[in-house]
Amino acid sequence: MSASLPVVRSALRTFAIYGVYIGASILFVIPFVWALSGSLKNPYQLELFPPEWIPDPVLWRNYAEIWTIVPLGRFMWNTLFIAVLSLAGQLFTASMVAYGFAKFRFPGRDVLFLLMLSTLMLPIHVSLIPRFVLFYKLQWVDTFLPLIVPNYFGGSAFAIFLLRQFFRNLPKEMDDAARIDGAGYWRIFFQILLPLSRSALIALTILGFLADWEDFLQPLIYLQSTEKLTVSIGLRFLAVTASSDISGDPTTHLLMAASIVSSLPPILLYVVAQRQLVQGLVLTGSKG
């Protein structure tokens, strides 16, 4: 009897943990399910109380209608274009900066690294006006350049920190063996460190793509033309445009349909690469 108590306790603990996971999953998925349900209804069904979760009838034409109201495809293409170019610059330059912090010893290295980390505590709103003035002087307002070019100067402090920790966890003996074989610093970086850092780079790619895809503040400040709007601003543009419909009918269902369509790329990316994301974050470790 006494031997079975640990087994029972372990089973109860496992049951409780999975119960919490399932409950939290249901809690977080409810808004998405409600948006999906609302996107297939007519606008007046959304106002019913108690609410109906299953659309009757199912109106698939809502998804066709959103493409005629606003250029949603253009918004998604703009966001994808910005995200891809931004990620390319961030991964390349952040990895080089992280390589310097992780593998080289030079005066003031630790001070510079701590100074760089301190920028994580600096809200983006503090530098908002100086950056806007700078890009205005450069005549970059209403272009994609303010959203792309800064990522080619080190990316973000978080990206540098993540890659630096990953590089420090790699065995130093590999660098020594490569130098004995005549490899230089650049060859070590491109042919040894970067291939071994695949999981960390994938994790940064996912996190960076999600950040660029859902970014609202910076596109709102720098982009003005309708054909240059991103998804996040485009949804707001859709809400304003749809609410001014001359028919007077509510159009919340169309906004829900557009939200579902715009959320598909991040969801698909996470589903495909979630294992690499977790692996990259776990393997980074916390070696000082």
Backbone as CSV, one residue per row, in Angstrom:
resi,resn,N_x,N_y,N_z,CA_x,CA_y,CA_z,C_x,C_y,C_z
1,MET,0.831,-1.213,0.000,0.000,0.000,0.000,0.861,1.256,0.000
2,SER,1.909,1.234,0.835,2.786,2.398,0.927,3.545,2.624,-0.373
3,ALA,3.851,1.529,-1.103,4.590,1.660,-2.354,3.753,2.296,-3.451
4,SER,2.425,2.163,-3.323,1.559,2.710,-4.366,1.276,4.192,-4.184
5,LEU,1.561,4.736,-2.972,1.277,6.152,-2.726,2.088,7.069,-3.643
6,PRO,3.387,6.856,-3.825,4.122,7.728,-4.758,3.581,7.669,-6.177
7,VAL,3.122,6.471,-6.591,2.560,6.336,-7.932,1.279,7.138,-8.059
8,VAL,0.437,7.063,-7.040,-0.831,7.810,-7.059,-0.560,9.312,-7.042
9,ARG,0.385,9.729,-6.194,0.714,11.157,-6.142,1.260,11.654,-7.473
10,SER,2.115,10.843,-8.080,2.663,11.226,-9.378,1.568,11.324,-10.434
11,ALA,0.624,10.372,-10.407,-0.480,10.411,-11.373,-1.360,11.632,-11.149
12,LEU,-1.636,11.956,-9.883,-2.460,13.129,-9.580,-1.750,14.419,-9.990
13,ARG,-0.439,14.458,-9.759,0.328,15.638,-10.146,0.311,15.808,-11.666
14,THR,0.501,14.709,-12.376,0.468,14.770,-13.836,-0.907,15.192,-14.339
15,PHE,-1.954,14.638,-13.718,-3.326,14.992,-14.097,-3.593,16.475,-13.857
16,ALA,-3.103,16.994,-12.733,-3.324,18.412,-12.421,-2.580,19.309,-13.400
17,ILE,-1.334,18.930,-13.743,-0.546,19.745,-14.666,-1.202,19.790,-16.040
18,TYR,-1.607,18.615,-16.534,-2.246,18.582,-17.847,-3.607,19.281,-17.815
19,GLY,-4.290,19.223,-16.664,-5.558,19.945,-16.539,-5.365,21.445,-16.666
20,VAL,-4.284,21.952,-16.045,-3.976,23.379,-16.150,-3.621,23.738,-17.597
21,TYR,-2.825,22.889,-18.255,-2.453,23.147,-19.651,-3.682,23.192,-20.556
22,ILE,-4.567,22.208,-20.372,-5.768,22.148,-21.218,-6.671,23.352,-20.951
23,GLY,-6.840,23.693,-19.680,-7.668,24.854,-19.347,-7.117,26.141,-19.912
24,ALA,-5.793,26.330,-19.803,-5.177,27.537,-20.363,-5.292,27.555,-21.882
25,SER,-5.142,26.392,-22.518,-5.273,26.325,-23.973,-6.667,26.724,-24.418
26,ILE,-7.671,26.208,-23.729,-9.062,26.570,-24.068,-9.289,28.062,-23.871
27,LEU,-8.752,28.599,-22.785,-8.928,30.021,-22.497,-8.336,30.898,-23.595
28,PHE,-7.143,30.516,-24.088,-6.469,31.329,-25.094,-7.043,31.127,-26.486
29,VAL,-7.667,29.992,-26.750,-8.161,29.715,-28.099,-9.583,30.242,-28.304
30,ILE,-10.279,30.575,-27.225,-11.664,31.053,-27.338,-11.780,32.298,-28.221
31,PRO,-10.936,33.338,-28.035,-11.074,34.517,-28.924,-10.892,34.176,-30.397
32,PHE,-9.950,33.281,-30.704,-9.735,32.902,-32.103,-10.942,32.156,-32.651
33,VAL,-11.509,31.245,-31.858,-12.683,30.489,-32.305,-13.865,31.433,-32.513
34,TRP,-14.021,32.417,-31.616,-15.117,33.361,-31.764,-14.937,34.226,-33.024
35,ALA,-13.704,34.651,-33.290,-13.447,35.422,-34.503,-13.711,34.580,-35.743
36,LEU,-13.297,33.315,-35.727,-13.549,32.432,-36.857,-15.042,32.222,-37.068
37,SER,-15.767,32.054,-35.975,-17.215,31.889,-36.079,-17.872,33.164,-36.610
38,GLY,-17.447,34.319,-36.072,-18.043,35.581,-36.503,-17.737,35.924,-37.940
39,SER,-16.595,35.453,-38.445,-16.240,35.754,-39.828,-17.120,35.014,-40.830
40,LEU,-17.858,34.029,-40.369,-18.722,33.243,-41.249,-20.195,33.558,-41.044
41,LYS,-20.496,34.635,-40.325,-21.879,35.018,-40.053,-22.229,36.295,-40.809
42,ASN,-23.511,36.642,-40.767,-23.894,37.972,-41.226,-23.765,38.922,-40.039
43,PRO,-23.697,40.230,-40.264,-23.383,41.157,-39.165,-24.387,41.135,-38.032
44,TYR,-25.645,40.808,-38.310,-26.666,40.860,-37.265,-26.627,39.634,-36.359
45,GLN,-26.069,38.531,-36.836,-25.924,37.357,-35.979,-24.912,37.574,-34.872
46,LEU,-23.980,38.503,-35.093,-22.987,38.798,-34.063,-23.596,39.523,-32.870
47,GLU,-24.773,40.116,-33.045,-25.393,40.885,-31.981,-26.395,40.075,-31.176
48,LEU,-26.553,38.809,-31.527,-27.512,37.967,-30.813,-27.030,37.644,-29.404
49,PHE,-27.962,37.540,-28.485,-27.657,37.110,-27.125,-28.733,36.142,-26.642
50,PRO,-28.321,34.965,-26.181,-26.947,34.478,-26.054,-26.302,34.248,-27.417
51,PRO,-24.991,34.359,-27.471,-24.307,34.264,-28.772,-24.396,32.861,-29.366
52,GLU,-24.396,32.800,-30.690,-24.393,31.524,-31.401,-22.981,31.236,-31.896
53,TRP,-22.430,30.113,-31.472,-21.053,29.778,-31.828,-20.964,29.140,-33.209
54,ILE,-22.009,28.464,-33.629,-22.001,27.795,-34.923,-22.796,28.637,-35.922
55,PRO,-22.149,29.141,-36.975,-22.856,29.991,-37.952,-23.945,29.206,-38.693
56,ASP,-25.046,29.847,-38.889,-26.144,29.228,-39.644,-26.914,30.340,-40.353
57,PRO,-26.727,30.505,-41.653,-25.894,29.688,-42.551,-24.432,30.115,-42.504
58,VAL,-23.565,29.279,-43.068,-22.139,29.596,-43.149,-21.897,30.461,-44.383
59,LEU,-21.407,31.680,-44.174,-21.239,32.647,-45.258,-19.758,32.738,-45.657
60,TRP,-19.350,31.865,-46.572,-17.970,31.893,-47.051,-17.705,33.121,-47.911
61,ARG,-18.751,33.762,-48.403,-18.544,34.926,-49.259,-17.923,36.095,-48.503
62,ASN,-17.977,36.072,-47.164,-17.333,37.137,-46.392,-15.844,37.215,-46.697
63,TYR,-15.221,36.048,-46.887,-13.784,36.022,-47.161,-13.482,36.535,-48.566
64,ALA,-14.408,36.386,-49.479,-14.206,36.938,-50.817,-14.451,38.446,-50.826
65,GLU,-15.340,38.907,-49.969,-15.714,40.323,-49.970,-14.607,41.217,-49.426
66,ILE,-13.820,40.711,-48.468,-12.803,41.577,-47.859,-11.732,41.986,-48.873
67,TRP,-11.507,41.167,-49.888,-10.490,41.493,-50.885,-10.964,42.602,-51.828
68,THR,-12.279,42.839,-51.866,-12.813,43.893,-52.737,-12.929,45.224,-52.016
69,ILE,-12.947,45.203,-50.691,-13.097,46.444,-49.930,-11.763,47.166,-49.778
70,VAL,-10.742,46.405,-49.410,-9.389,46.973,-49.244,-8.389,46.049,-49.937
71,PRO,-7.236,46.576,-50.324,-6.199,45.721,-50.944,-5.474,44.889,-49.889
72,LEU,-6.170,43.909,-49.309,-5.590,43.110,-48.242,-4.361,42.344,-48.719
73,GLY,-4.391,41.844,-49.939,-3.232,41.144,-50.467,-2.009,42.043,-50.532
74,ARG,-2.216,43.297,-50.902,-1.115,44.259,-50.950,-0.559,44.521,-49.560
75,PHE,-1.448,44.638,-48.583,-1.006,44.854,-47.210,-0.138,43.689,-46.726
76,MET,-0.567,42.468,-47.035,0.174,41.292,-46.600,1.521,41.202,-47.322
77,TRP,1.542,41.551,-48.599,2.802,41.527,-49.346,3.773,42.571,-48.795
78,ASN,3.281,43.781,-48.477,4.135,44.810,-47.896,4.755,44.339,-46.586
79,THR,3.944,43.724,-45.743,4.435,43.250,-44.448,5.457,42.149,-44.632
80,LEU,5.193,41.227,-45.562,6.144,40.146,-45.825,7.460,40.700,-46.372
81,PHE,7.375,41.674,-47.256,8.577,42.294,-47.832,9.420,42.945,-46.739
82,ILE,8.780,43.700,-45.864,9.496,44.358,-44.768,10.093,43.333,-43.821
83,ALA,9.332,42.301,-43.487,9.800,41.291,-42.526,11.007,40.532,-43.062
84,VAL,10.969,40.141,-44.328,12.069,39.353,-44.895,13.355,40.171,-44.944
85,LEU,13.279,41.409,-45.453,14.479,42.238,-45.538,14.989,42.628,-44.152
86,SER,14.092,42.887,-43.224,14.510,43.227,-41.864,15.204,42.049,-41.200
87,LEU,14.636,40.855,-41.372,15.235,39.667,-40.764,16.612,39.374,-41.355
88,ALA,16.749,39.563,-42.657,18.053,39.323,-43.283,19.122,40.221,-42.671
89,GLY,18.802,41.497,-42.503,19.761,42.411,-41.901,20.017,42.115,-40.445
90,GLN,18.967,41.795,-39.713,19.121,41.538,-38.279,19.954,40.291,-38.018
91,LEU,19.662,39.197,-38.711,20.388,37.951,-38.474,21.866,38.105,-38.838
92,PHE,22.150,38.784,-39.939,23.538,38.913,-40.381,24.345,39.816,-39.453
93,THR,23.840,41.002,-39.175,24.622,41.946,-38.370,24.616,41.571,-36.888
94,ALA,23.488,41.084,-36.375,23.453,40.687,-34.969,24.384,39.518,-34.701
95,SER,24.472,38.586,-35.634,25.377,37.452,-35.450,26.838,37.907,-35.454
96,MET,27.192,38.897,-36.273,28.561,39.398,-36.282,28.894,40.118,-34.983
97,VAL,27.961,40.943,-34.504,28.198,41.640,-33.236,28.300,40.629,-32.091
98,ALA,27.414,39.648,-32.087,27.457,38.620,-31.048,28.756,37.824,-31.103
99,TYR,29.260,37.566,-32.299,30.533,36.869,-32.474,31.675,37.657,-31.842
100,GLY,31.655,38.957,-32.029,32.683,39.794,-31.422,32.624,39.779,-29.910
101,PHE,31.419,39.874,-29.350,31.277,39.865,-27.898,31.616,38.500,-27.291
102,ALA,31.352,37.433,-28.025,31.522,36.090,-27.468,32.935,35.551,-27.611
103,LYS,33.602,35.856,-28.703,34.868,35.184,-29.015,36.103,36.079,-28.962
104,PHE,35.938,37.389,-28.817,37.083,38.277,-28.809,37.200,38.957,-27.449
105,ARG,38.417,39.180,-27.054,38.685,39.929,-25.829,39.329,41.263,-26.211
106,PHE,38.693,42.345,-25.787,39.233,43.671,-26.095,38.839,44.611,-24.962
107,PRO,39.565,45.687,-24.770,39.285,46.605,-23.662,37.870,47.179,-23.747
108,GLY,37.166,47.123,-22.632,35.816,47.666,-22.568,34.740,46.762,-23.122
109,ARG,35.088,45.504,-23.408,34.092,44.592,-23.999,32.885,44.418,-23.082
110,ASP,33.129,44.114,-21.820,32.024,43.866,-20.891,31.200,45.129,-20.650
111,VAL,31.869,46.278,-20.617,31.144,47.539,-20.417,30.232,47.812,-21.606
112,LEU,30.766,47.610,-22.810,29.957,47.823,-24.008,28.783,46.849,-24.066
113,PHE,29.029,45.612,-23.639,27.946,44.628,-23.659,26.852,45.011,-22.666
114,LEU,27.220,45.434,-21.473,26.221,45.868,-20.492,25.491,47.118,-20.972
115,LEU,26.212,48.017,-21.632,25.571,49.213,-22.181,24.567,48.831,-23.259
116,MET,24.941,47.848,-24.080,24.021,47.381,-25.112,22.790,46.724,-24.487
117,LEU,22.980,45.920,-23.440,21.849,45.278,-22.770,20.928,46.303,-22.107
118,SER,21.506,47.404,-21.639,20.677,48.418,-20.973,19.657,49.040,-21.911
119,THR,19.904,48.957,-23.220,18.929,49.505,-24.167,17.629,48.694,-24.184
120,LEU,17.672,47.462,-23.643,16.445,46.670,-23.561,15.433,47.325,-22.623
121,MET,15.934,48.099,-21.668,15.042,48.775,-20.717,14.586,50.142,-21.221
122,LEU,15.058,50.542,-22.395,14.698,51.850,-22.949,13.441,51.718,-23.800
123,PRO,12.334,52.302,-23.397,11.101,52.200,-24.199,11.294,52.818,-25.577
124,ILE,10.653,52.243,-26.557,10.769,52.744,-27.926,10.240,54.161,-28.048
125,HIS,9.323,54.544,-27.160,8.730,55.881,-27.241,9.751,56.974,-26.925
126,VAL,10.816,56.641,-26.182,11.820,57.637,-25.828,12.551,58.140,-27.069
127,SER,12.849,57.237,-27.985,13.596,57.605,-29.194,12.692,57.839,-30.399
128,LEU,11.393,57.884,-30.177,10.450,57.977,-31.288,10.594,59.291,-32.057
129,ILE,10.611,60.394,-31.343,10.688,61.696,-32.002,12.049,61.915,-32.669
130,PRO,13.174,61.646,-31.983,14.471,61.814,-32.683,14.594,60.946,-33.930
131,ARG,14.091,59.728,-33.879,14.176,58.866,-35.058,13.300,59.393,-36.192
132,PHE,12.120,59.880,-35.840,11.250,60.426,-36.884,11.884,61.644,-37.528
133,VAL,12.496,62.531,-36.724,13.165,63.716,-37.276,14.305,63.298,-38.192
134,LEU,15.065,62.283,-37.768,16.173,61.803,-38.589,15.670,61.279,-39.929
135,PHE,14.661,60.421,-39.904,14.166,59.854,-41.152,13.438,60.899,-41.999
136,TYR,12.871,61.889,-41.356,12.239,62.974,-42.113,13.301,63.790,-42.856
137,LYS,14.421,64.056,-42.178,15.515,64.788,-42.829,16.087,63.987,-43.993
138,LEU,16.091,62.664,-43.851,16.599,61.811,-44.924,15.568,61.574,-46.025
139,GLN,14.358,62.121,-45.823,13.254,61.951,-46.781,12.862,60.467,-46.936
140,TRP,12.871,59.771,-45.816,12.499,58.359,-45.810,11.062,58.137,-45.338
141,VAL,10.381,59.194,-44.919,8.997,59.045,-44.468,8.122,58.624,-45.644
142,ASP,7.182,57.741,-45.383,6.312,57.136,-46.387,7.085,56.202,-47.319
143,THR,8.171,55.634,-46.785,8.884,54.564,-47.478,9.101,53.426,-46.476
144,PHE,9.562,52.290,-46.985,9.839,51.144,-46.120,11.198,51.241,-45.435
145,LEU,12.019,52.203,-45.814,13.391,52.269,-45.318,13.486,52.415,-43.799
146,PRO,12.674,53.251,-43.126,12.785,53.331,-41.660,12.460,52.023,-40.952
147,LEU,11.730,51.141,-41.607,11.361,49.869,-40.999,12.368,48.768,-41.312
148,ILE,13.275,49.011,-42.257,14.206,47.969,-42.706,15.652,48.306,-42.351
149,VAL,16.103,49.510,-42.713,17.516,49.863,-42.622,18.075,49.754,-41.202
150,PRO,17.381,50.200,-40.135,17.962,50.076,-38.785,18.355,48.657,-38.405
151,ASN,17.716,47.656,-38.996,18.061,46.278,-38.666,19.392,45.848,-39.267
152,TYR,19.963,46.645,-40.146,21.273,46.336,-40.717,22.409,46.954,-39.910
153,PHE,22.106,47.457,-38.733,23.118,48.029,-37.847,23.065,47.338,-36.485
154,GLY,23.119,46.016,-36.511,23.143,45.244,-35.272,21.831,44.597,-34.916
155,GLY,20.776,44.931,-35.627,19.485,44.319,-35.322,18.934,44.839,-34.015
156,SER,18.756,43.960,-33.061,18.221,44.339,-31.757,19.133,43.826,-30.659
157,ALA,19.040,44.438,-29.488,19.856,44.005,-28.351,19.518,42.581,-27.940
158,PHE,18.246,42.224,-28.040,17.845,40.861,-27.680,18.480,39.843,-28.613
159,ALA,18.500,40.124,-29.917,19.094,39.201,-30.879,20.588,39.033,-30.620
160,ILE,21.277,40.132,-30.332,22.705,40.052,-30.034,22.937,39.247,-28.767
161,PHE,22.148,39.484,-27.755,22.294,38.754,-26.496,22.062,37.257,-26.689
162,LEU,21.004,36.907,-27.407,20.680,35.497,-27.616,21.801,34.779,-28.358
163,LEU,22.302,35.379,-29.436,23.354,34.742,-30.210,24.682,34.735,-29.461
164,ARG,24.950,35.767,-28.723,26.189,35.799,-27.928,26.202,34.670,-26.917
165,GLN,25.079,34.447,-26.232,25.012,33.348,-25.271,25.181,32.007,-25.970
166,PHE,24.609,31.875,-27.145,24.727,30.617,-27.883,26.179,30.383,-28.319
167,PHE,26.839,31.412,-28.823,28.226,31.274,-29.256,29.137,30.918,-28.083
168,ARG,28.865,31.480,-26.909,29.708,31.201,-25.739,29.545,29.761,-25.266
169,ASN,28.417,29.143,-25.564,28.195,27.760,-25.154,28.848,26.752,-26.093
170,LEU,29.292,27.213,-27.256,29.967,26.313,-28.175,31.396,26.053,-27.690
171,PRO,31.874,24.818,-27.816,33.220,24.488,-27.302,34.304,25.361,-27.932
172,LYS,35.151,25.911,-27.092,36.250,26.751,-27.573,37.275,25.933,-28.349
173,GLU,37.309,24.628,-28.090,38.285,23.772,-28.778,38.063,23.760,-30.287
174,MET,36.822,23.958,-30.738,36.563,23.996,-32.173,37.264,25.179,-32.817
175,ASP,37.229,26.330,-32.161,37.918,27.500,-32.689,39.424,27.257,-32.739
176,ASP,39.967,26.671,-31.676,41.405,26.424,-31.624,41.831,25.445,-32.717
177,ALA,41.032,24.383,-32.916,41.360,23.412,-33.957,41.293,24.039,-35.341
178,ALA,40.324,24.918,-35.556,40.204,25.580,-36.858,41.379,26.511,-37.106
179,ARG,41.842,27.195,-36.076,42.989,28.098,-36.252,44.260,27.297,-36.542
180,ILE,44.395,26.144,-35.906,45.559,25.301,-36.180,45.563,24.854,-37.641
181,ASP,44.357,24.618,-38.182,44.237,24.212,-39.589,44.370,25.388,-40.548
182,GLY,44.555,26.579,-40.016,44.776,27.739,-40.867,43.539,28.566,-41.159
183,ALA,42.448,28.295,-40.484,41.214,29.056,-40.717,41.302,30.421,-40.041
184,GLY,40.822,31.446,-40.740,40.770,32.779,-40.168,39.468,33.007,-39.426
185,TYR,39.318,34.217,-38.884,38.128,34.523,-38.086,36.854,34.457,-38.927
186,TRP,36.913,34.981,-40.145,35.718,34.972,-40.978,35.327,33.553,-41.377
187,ARG,36.315,32.727,-41.673,36.008,31.343,-42.044,35.408,30.582,-40.862
188,ILE,35.944,30.818,-39.678,35.376,30.192,-38.476,33.928,30.638,-38.280
189,PHE,33.708,31.921,-38.509,32.365,32.472,-38.309,31.357,31.873,-39.291
190,PHE,31.703,31.865,-40.581,30.750,31.441,-41.605,30.639,29.926,-41.733
191,GLN,31.726,29.206,-41.543,31.722,27.767,-41.809,31.572,26.904,-40.560
192,ILE,31.758,27.497,-39.380,31.652,26.705,-38.152,30.540,27.219,-37.247
193,LEU,30.614,28.481,-36.850,29.665,29.003,-35.872,28.245,29.109,-36.429
194,LEU,28.102,29.708,-37.593,26.753,29.888,-38.135,26.031,28.566,-38.405
195,PRO,26.670,27.565,-39.033,25.971,26.280,-39.205,25.566,25.633,-37.886
196,LEU,26.417,25.759,-36.854,26.078,25.177,-35.556,25.003,25.979,-34.837
197,SER,24.771,27.210,-35.257,23.792,28.083,-34.590,22.442,28.075,-35.306
198,ARG,22.186,27.056,-36.076,20.957,26.997,-36.874,19.704,27.128,-36.010
199,SER,19.659,26.429,-34.879,18.459,26.476,-34.033,18.242,27.874,-33.456
200,ALA,19.322,28.539,-33.030,19.188,29.895,-32.495,18.761,30.876,-33.576
201,LEU,19.299,30.719,-34.782,18.919,31.607,-35.881,17.457,31.400,-36.277
202,ILE,17.000,30.148,-36.245,15.590,29.880,-36.555,14.690,30.493,-35.498
203,ALA,15.096,30.388,-34.228,14.307,30.995,-33.157,14.198,32.501,-33.338
204,LEU,15.317,33.137,-33.677,15.290,34.579,-33.922,14.454,34.925,-35.147
205,THR,14.488,34.071,-36.157,13.688,34.312,-37.357,12.203,34.305,-37.017
206,ILE,11.779,33.342,-36.230,10.362,33.258,-35.856,9.956,34.464,-35.020
207,LEU,10.745,34.767,-33.997,10.410,35.892,-33.124,10.437,37.212,-33.889
208,GLY,11.432,37.369,-34.772,11.516,38.602,-35.552,10.373,38.745,-36.542
209,PHE,10.002,37.637,-37.175,8.892,37.682,-38.129,7.587,38.052,-37.428
210,LEU,7.355,37.460,-36.265,6.134,37.783,-35.518,6.128,39.252,-35.108
211,ALA,7.272,39.765,-34.679,7.341,41.170,-34.271,7.078,42.098,-35.450
212,ASP,7.662,41.800,-36.597,7.448,42.649,-37.780,6.026,42.528,-38.309
213,TRP,5.457,41.330,-38.230,4.119,41.126,-38.773,3.052,41.870,-37.968
214,GLU,3.238,41.924,-36.651,2.217,42.546,-35.809,2.567,43.974,-35.400
215,ASP,3.693,44.499,-35.880,4.101,45.855,-35.523,3.055,46.864,-35.994
216,PHE,2.627,47.704,-35.086,1.598,48.699,-35.399,2.139,50.125,-35.304
217,LEU,2.966,50.394,-34.283,3.375,51.766,-33.997,4.249,52.353,-35.092
218,GLN,5.303,51.637,-35.485,6.233,52.210,-36.459,5.611,52.382,-37.849
219,PRO,4.895,51.384,-38.379,4.214,51.648,-39.661,3.212,52.790,-39.571
220,LEU,2.565,52.939,-38.431,1.610,54.036,-38.261,2.303,55.392,-38.372
221,ILE,3.536,55.474,-37.895,4.267,56.741,-37.896,4.879,57.050,-39.255
222,TYR,5.459,56.036,-39.893,6.269,56.287,-41.081,5.527,56.097,-42.405
223,LEU,4.452,55.314,-42.416,3.759,55.019,-43.675,2.484,55.841,-43.776
224,GLN,2.262,56.411,-44.947,1.101,57.276,-45.160,0.246,56.832,-46.341
225,SER,0.860,56.376,-47.402,0.117,55.980,-48.595,-0.615,54.661,-48.347
226,THR,-1.814,54.555,-48.893,-2.609,53.352,-48.697,-1.929,52.123,-49.278
227,GLU,-1.301,52.261,-50.432,-0.675,51.109,-51.080,0.583,50.637,-50.366
228,LYS,1.053,51.383,-49.348,2.254,50.992,-48.608,1.949,50.509,-47.196
229,LEU,0.698,50.438,-46.831,0.340,50.038,-45.472,0.666,48.577,-45.222
230,THR,0.928,48.255,-43.954,1.160,46.877,-43.540,-0.143,46.266,-43.035
231,VAL,-0.077,45.014,-42.643,-1.294,44.304,-42.236,-1.946,44.956,-41.023
232,SER,-1.146,45.264,-40.011,-1.715,45.822,-38.787,-2.423,47.149,-39.046
233,ILE,-1.803,48.014,-39.851,-2.436,49.288,-40.196,-3.572,49.052,-41.182
234,GLY,-3.412,48.070,-42.057,-4.460,47.765,-43.022,-5.747,47.314,-42.356
235,LEU,-5.643,46.575,-41.257,-6.850,46.156,-40.536,-7.558,47.370,-39.938
236,ARG,-6.779,48.305,-39.420,-7.386,49.531,-38.918,-8.025,50.321,-40.055
237,PHE,-7.356,50.361,-41.190,-7.902,51.030,-42.372,-9.202,50.352,-42.813
238,LEU,-9.233,49.025,-42.725,-10.452,48.290,-43.067,-11.581,48.624,-42.102
239,ALA,-11.254,48.719,-40.823,-12.284,49.041,-39.832,-12.899,50.412,-40.101
240,VAL,-12.048,51.390,-40.451,-12.561,52.731,-40.738,-13.344,52.740,-42.038
241,THR,-12.817,52.073,-43.059,-13.473,52.051,-44.365,-14.805,51.319,-44.300
242,ALA,-14.803,50.168,-43.632,-16.034,49.379,-43.561,-17.096,50.070,-42.735
243,SER,-16.675,50.792,-41.679,-17.661,51.453,-40.837,-18.337,52.608,-41.555
244,SER,-17.711,53.095,-42.632,-18.304,54.201,-43.393,-19.079,53.698,-44.612
245,ASP,-19.440,52.428,-44.601,-20.191,51.859,-45.712,-21.508,52.615,-45.890
246,ILE,-21.814,53.020,-47.125,-22.998,53.843,-47.377,-24.283,53.055,-47.101
247,SER,-24.224,51.745,-47.089,-25.431,50.972,-46.819,-25.845,51.062,-45.373
248,GLY,-24.920,51.431,-44.506,-25.244,51.541,-43.095,-25.218,50.234,-42.347
249,ASP,-24.934,49.128,-43.005,-24.892,47.826,-42.343,-23.596,47.690,-41.551
250,PRO,-23.657,47.074,-40.365,-22.420,46.822,-39.620,-21.533,45.834,-40.372
251,THR,-20.246,46.006,-40.236,-19.303,45.187,-41.010,-18.245,44.543,-40.111
252,THR,-18.600,44.284,-38.875,-17.649,43.649,-37.966,-17.249,42.270,-38.457
253,HIS,-18.167,41.573,-39.106,-17.865,40.234,-39.596,-16.753,40.253,-40.643
254,LEU,-16.690,41.314,-41.453,-15.627,41.421,-42.449,-14.276,41.687,-41.785
255,LEU,-14.295,42.473,-40.739,-13.055,42.723,-40.003,-12.546,41.438,-39.357
256,MET,-13.463,40.619,-38.857,-13.066,39.329,-38.290,-12.474,38.421,-39.365
257,ALA,-13.077,38.414,-40.542,-12.562,37.592,-41.639,-11.162,38.046,-42.041
258,ALA,-10.956,39.344,-42.134,-9.631,39.863,-42.485,-8.610,39.536,-41.394
259,SER,-9.028,39.575,-40.145,-8.121,39.241,-39.043,-7.706,37.780,-39.103
260,ILE,-8.639,36.904,-39.441,-8.318,35.483,-39.557,-7.325,35.253,-40.687
261,VAL,-7.558,35.889,-41.836,-6.654,35.715,-42.978,-5.260,36.237,-42.645
262,SER,-5.177,37.396,-42.008,-3.877,37.990,-41.708,-3.116,37.238,-40.627
263,SER,-3.817,36.457,-39.820,-3.147,35.697,-38.756,-2.631,34.342,-39.227
264,LEU,-2.995,33.929,-40.435,-2.592,32.604,-40.911,-1.070,32.464,-41.110
265,PRO,-0.371,33.421,-41.734,1.085,33.244,-41.900,1.847,33.054,-40.585
266,PRO,1.631,33.878,-39.534,2.337,33.610,-38.272,1.973,32.261,-37.661
267,ILE,0.704,31.869,-37.760,0.295,30.585,-37.200,0.976,29.434,-37.923
268,LEU,0.987,29.490,-39.245,1.630,28.428,-40.023,3.132,28.370,-39.745
269,LEU,3.766,29.526,-39.631,5.198,29.557,-39.334,5.481,28.930,-37.979
270,TYR,4.658,29.238,-37.002,4.881,28.677,-35.667,4.636,27.173,-35.652
271,VAL,3.592,26.728,-36.335,3.299,25.290,-36.363,4.442,24.523,-37.012
272,VAL,5.001,25.073,-38.085,6.065,24.375,-38.804,7.373,24.386,-38.019
273,ALA,7.671,25.479,-37.338,8.995,25.641,-36.733,8.972,25.749,-35.217
274,GLN,7.913,25.289,-34.557,7.851,25.438,-33.107,8.935,24.638,-32.392
275,ARG,9.282,23.469,-32.931,10.328,22.669,-32.289,11.671,23.380,-32.339
276,GLN,11.991,23.984,-33.491,13.247,24.716,-33.608,13.251,25.951,-32.714
277,LEU,12.081,26.573,-32.532,11.995,27.740,-31.659,12.336,27.364,-30.224
278,VAL,11.707,26.316,-29.720,11.963,25.886,-28.349,13.408,25.427,-28.195
279,GLN,13.903,24.674,-29.164,15.270,24.178,-29.094,16.275,25.320,-29.101
280,GLY,16.041,26.321,-29.941,16.961,27.447,-29.999,17.010,28.227,-28.708
281,LEU,15.860,28.417,-28.064,15.822,29.160,-26.810,16.413,28.357,-25.665
282,VAL,16.182,27.029,-25.670,16.701,26.190,-24.589,18.218,26.041,-24.684
283,LEU,18.737,25.793,-25.894,20.158,25.558,-26.063,20.981,26.818,-25.854
284,THR,20.328,27.975,-25.907,21.069,29.218,-25.698,21.697,29.236,-24.315
285,GLY,20.947,28.755,-23.327,21.493,28.673,-21.973,21.711,30.032,-21.360
286,SER,22.457,30.056,-20.286,22.708,31.294,-19.558,24.158,31.410,-19.127
287,LYS,25.053,30.831,-19.930,26.470,30.889,-19.575,26.947,32.324,-19.625
288,GLY,27.600,32.752,-18.619,28.042,34.155,-18.543,29.263,34.397,-19.343
